[in-house]
């Protein structure tokens, strides 16, 4: 039954003893997701390939959340062979949630590739998280009702996947390729839920997107994030339609913590999907295409050389 107490983004439930991993937790929405989760008493692991940026983020979180238990996990999603070692380096006996947040967004050509020969955005944003889930499976299965939260994007609404050109080798356009990589992530989250439910797994897969999140509307967290007064003032009219990255983290945080959240749902800002407190949205249109999602799943397994079950049963 739904809770009679409205979800309050500023009064989060306690999560003492729980362990959460946030990929890309050193900056942007990932940083604020980590900061908010740290305030619940949980142990929060920041997955980041840049140790210096991770240290700065942890220092900032500790300054805003006294006593926060935050740690750095070296993680490079663009390097598929390294992901098993990263999962092994967690050095924990269980994992209550992973937030697949990290992402690469390129604005201009040329097309770039990962070490594995995958297009950089598709390879990092989708394939990296897809493969990481496989290696995290034993830890997720050890925790009761653990959660895999996949952070998509509002940009994915206007995109369609080309299963014959997942690597964008033809007519590469950075913004379109980015949107498709986020769409692939969302298909992954929904298909993962279908497979978990079919296997009667205790693990939940939830998809979220942050809406429109601007740096200029984001609270400063120097040196992790800075903004000038003029930048903030110029952005204020946009606050009617979008919000900052602190608020952009709310859907992911709710997906991790709210006991009423169920698998297979999409959580997003409640005002036109662009700003405001998080709520569940219908999964419809091309997002709800199980045939395409299954085909992407199988293609992804081939690309990362993974067991189709992802060992989450």
Helices and strands as residue ranges (DSSP letters): E 19-23, H 28-38, E 43-48, H 51-64, E 69-74, G 80-82, H 83-88, E 97-100, H 120-121, I 122-128, H 129-142, E 147-151, G 154-158, H 174-198, E 204-208, E 213-214, G 215-217, H 229-235, G 236-240, E 243-244, H 245-248, H 250-257, E 266-271, E 275-281, G 285-288, H 290-304
